[in-house]
Amino acid sequence: MKKKSIGVIGAGKHFMEKIFPVMSNSNFYRINGILRKNNKPFKNIPIFKENEFFQQPFDFVYICCPNNFHEKYILKSLNSNFHVICEKPFIIKNKNLNKILKLAYYKNKLIFECFMYTYHPVFDYLKKIIQSKRYGKINYVISNFRYPSLKKTDNRYKTNEGKGFFNDAASYLVSLESYLFNSSKINFKKIIKKIKKKIDLRGYIFLEKDKKSRHYFWGEGQNYSNNIEIFFDDATIHIDKFFSKAKSDPIYLKIYSQNIKIIKFKPVDQFKLMFDKIKKNYQKKQFKMLNYNLIKNQMNLFSKLNK
């Protein structure tokens, strides 16, 4: 089978550590070009300037540049007839979201926002528990994605590039409402607190509807915490390393009821699982429509909370 060509925009640390190994060992994807200012540390992969890049016959483009440039490159990619795989958040403001959705539909192209945690088996297992209602209704949820301060050269500290840590950390927490709870259209009472210094650094989101609440804590300059805890009528479920997981680490789902039950999930590469999912389904209309709706719901909620 002939491999599908993929162009990469923003081949930085995240790409090198998480994505490049998956692409390099894939029997489906082949990196045929990189949009980058210099050619280090890549060998045997063409480096293109912007105008040259969008003239290439790529099948896919993978966008992992700073957040502020996502929208520009998504539109240019669709107009160049590339399927689009984009790191979160898909775009920062949803002003032109409908334009993007209509263009993707017209071009018959996949647009895909990367929330790789949703492709880990523990996510599917938890979603089935919620849907089955075996432990009753959900009363409240506490979830964290917090970490210590980064180097000040990181693009997330730059107002003209990453534009803050809400875009980075809180986007994972907001995605729970679309991906896990299917409640992106529910009109929650909301309280949002942000600590800012030119950009959003850290804060929390409180959502409440009919005595059901979510408590989300996010941002930098804090103790590392990456988890979710769901309080049902008849049990509590806790998962550590829920959003970001090393591919060598097992994950433990703990159920606290009359007895404590611990379910171990063996180590997997959630990045590979995500790209395998795209490989199997990218041509299917149903998969494209599913991702149009996921992006629409996520971005509408994300925009509503990111004020």
WOVENCOR-V127420 format. One record per pair of residues at least 12 apart in sequence whose ideal C-beta (glycine too) atoms are under 8 Angstrom apart, sorted by the first residue. I is the first residue (numbers start at 0). GAP is how many residues later the second one is. Records with the same first field share a line. If there is no record, write none. Layout:
BEGIN
I->GAP + GAP
END
This chain:
BEGIN
0->26 + 27
2->23 + 24 + 25 + 26 + 27
3->24 + 25 + 26 + 55 + 56
4->25 + 26 + 27 + 28 + 51 + 52 + 53 + 54 + 55
5->17 + 23 + 24 + 25 + 26 + 52 + 53 + 54 + 55 + 56
6->24 + 25 + 26 + 27 + 28 + 41 + 46 + 49 + 51 + 53 + 54 + 55 + 75
7->23 + 25 + 26 + 27 + 28 + 53 + 54 + 56
8->25 + 26 + 44 + 52 + 53 + 54 + 55 + 56 + 60 + 64
9->25 + 26 + 53 + 54 + 55 + 56 + 59 + 77
10->23 + 25 + 31 + 53
11->52 + 53
13->50 + 73
14->47 + 49
15->25
17->253
18->43 + 45 + 252
21->247 + 249 + 250 + 253
22->252
25->249
27->247 + 251
28->31 + 246 + 250
30->14
31->13 + 14 + 24 + 26
32->12 + 13 + 14 + 15 + 20 + 23 + 25
33->12 + 13 + 14
34->12 + 13 + 14 + 15 + 18
53->22 + 23 + 25 + 26
54->25
57->22 + 24
58->23 + 24
59->22 + 23 + 24 + 25 + 222
60->12 + 16 + 19 + 21 + 22 + 23 + 24
61->23 + 24
62->14 + 21 + 22 + 23 + 24
63->22 + 23
65->89 + 92 + 95 + 96
66->22 + 25 + 94 + 95 + 96 + 100 + 101
67->24 + 92 + 93 + 94 + 95
68->92
69->16 + 17 + 19 + 20 + 21 + 22
70->20 + 21 + 22 + 25 + 29
73->12 + 16 + 17 + 26 + 37
74->21 + 24 + 25 + 28
77->22 + 25 + 26 + 29 + 31 + 33
78->24 + 28
80->26 + 28
81->27
82->26 + 27 + 28 + 29 + 199
83->20 + 25 + 26 + 27 + 28
84->25 + 27 + 29 + 193
85->25 + 26 + 27 + 28
86->26 + 27
87->25 + 26 + 27 + 83 + 84 + 87
88->24 + 78 + 82 + 210 + 213
89->21 + 23 + 205 + 208 + 209
90->208
91->71 + 75 + 214
92->210
93->205 + 206 + 208 + 209
96->198 + 199 + 202 + 203
100->191 + 194 + 195
103->184 + 188
104->183 + 187
107->180
108->179
109->168 + 172 + 177 + 178 + 181
110->177 + 180 + 181 + 184
111->166 + 179
112->178 + 181 + 182 + 185
113->160
114->57 + 60 + 64
115->154 + 155 + 157 + 158
116->55 + 125 + 126 + 127 + 128 + 153
117->57 + 61
118->151 + 154 + 155 + 158
119->125 + 131 + 145 + 148 + 150 + 153
120->144 + 147
121->117 + 120 + 129 + 131 + 143
122->56 + 57
124->128 + 138 + 140
125->54 + 102 + 104 + 111 + 113 + 127
126->53
128->108
129->50 + 51 + 100
134->97 + 98 + 99 + 100 + 102 + 120 + 122
135->96 + 97 + 98 + 99
136->75 + 95 + 96
137->43 + 74 + 92 + 93 + 94
138->72 + 73 + 74 + 92 + 93 + 94
139->72 + 73 + 74 + 75 + 91
140->35 + 40 + 72 + 73 + 74 + 87 + 88 + 89 + 90
141->73 + 86 + 87 + 89
142->30 + 33 + 71 + 72 + 73 + 74 + 84 + 85 + 86 + 99
143->72 + 73 + 74 + 81 + 82 + 83
144->24 + 25 + 27 + 28 + 72 + 73 + 80 + 81 + 98 + 99
145->23 + 56 + 71 + 72 + 73 + 74 + 76 + 77 + 78 + 79 + 80
146->22 + 73 + 75 + 77 + 78 + 79
147->72 + 73 + 74 + 75 + 76
148->71 + 72
149->70
155->12 + 43 + 64
156->42
157->41
158->39 + 40
161->37
162->36 + 37
163->32 + 35 + 36 + 37
164->34 + 35 + 36 + 37 + 53 + 54 + 55
165->28 + 34 + 37 + 52 + 53 + 140
166->33 + 139
168->49 + 50 + 51
169->30 + 33 + 35 + 46 + 48 + 49 + 135 + 136
170->131
171->46 + 71
172->32 + 43 + 45
173->31 + 42 + 124 + 127 + 128 + 131
174->123
175->38 + 40 + 52
176->30 + 37 + 124
177->116 + 119 + 120 + 123
178->115 + 119
183->113 + 114 + 116 + 117
184->112
185->23
186->22
187->19 + 20 + 21 + 26
188->18 + 19 + 20
189->15 + 16 + 17 + 18 + 115
190->14 + 15
191->12 + 13 + 14 + 113 + 115
194->24
199->19
200->18 + 19 + 20
201->16 + 17 + 18 + 19 + 20
202->14 + 15 + 16
203->12 + 13 + 14
204->13 + 100
225->14 + 15 + 16 + 17 + 18
226->12 + 13 + 14 + 15
227->14
233->23
234->20 + 21 + 22
235->19 + 20 + 21
236->16 + 17 + 18 + 19
237->15 + 16 + 18
238->12 + 13 + 14 + 15
239->12
244->25
245->21
246->20 + 21 + 22 + 23 + 24
247->19
248->18
249->14 + 15 + 16 + 17
250->13 + 14
251->12 + 13
252->12
END
